[in-house]
């Protein structure tokens, strides 16, 4: 039987370090400009390469969540 993937949210560096340290197989996160949760703490888009590199070095997959809101 294939082991299920443990995916955890990471809204900032503290959360990212915590979920990676505690065994997450994957993380998902948003950025300050591409996230529907505007009031939530989010990563700055400029930090994406650093986030991905940290996760890759720990064998953790990364997923960038993006949301767009259209008003008529």
C-alpha positions in Angstrom: 0.0 0.0 0.0 1.3 3.4 -1.0 1.9 5.9 1.9 -0.3 8.9 1.7 1.3 12.3 1.3 1.2 14.7 4.2 0.7 18.2 2.9 0.7 21.1 5.4 0.0 24.9 5.1 2.9 27.3 5.6 2.0 31.0 6.0 5.4 32.2 7.1 9.0 31.0 7.8 8.2 29.8 11.3 5.4 27.6 10.0 7.5 26.4 7.1 10.4 25.4 9.3 8.0 23.7 11.7 6.1 21.6 9.2 9.3 20.5 7.4 10.9 19.6 10.7 7.9 17.6 11.7 7.7 15.4 8.6 5.5 17.1 6.0 6.0 15.6 2.6 4.7 18.8 0.9 3.8 22.3 1.8 1.4 24.9 0.3 1.6 28.6 0.7 0.6 31.9 -0.8 2.3 35.2 -1.5 1.3 38.6 -0.5 0.2 39.5 -4.0 -1.4 36.3 -5.2 -3.5 35.2 -2.3 -7.2 35.4 -1.6 -6.4 35.6 2.1 -5.2 39.2 2.0 -5.2 39.6 5.8 -3.2 36.5 6.4 0.6 36.5 6.8 2.0 35.4 3.5 5.4 35.1 1.9 6.8 37.8 -0.3 7.0 36.7 -3.9 10.7 37.6 -3.9 11.3 34.8 -1.4 10.0 32.0 -3.6 13.4 30.8 -4.8 14.7 30.6 -1.1 11.5 28.7 0.0 11.8 26.2 -2.9 15.5 25.7 -2.3 14.9 25.0 1.4 12.1 22.6 0.7 14.1 20.8 -2.0 17.0 20.3 0.3 14.7 18.6 2.7 12.9 16.5 0.1 9.6 18.4 0.5 7.4 19.3 -2.4 6.2 22.9 -2.7 2.8 24.1 -4.0 2.1 27.8 -4.6 -1.6 28.6 -4.1 -3.0 31.5 -6.1 -6.4 33.1 -6.0 -8.0 35.7 -8.1 -11.2 37.6 -7.4 -13.1 39.1 -10.3 -15.7 41.8 -9.6 -18.4 42.8 -12.1 
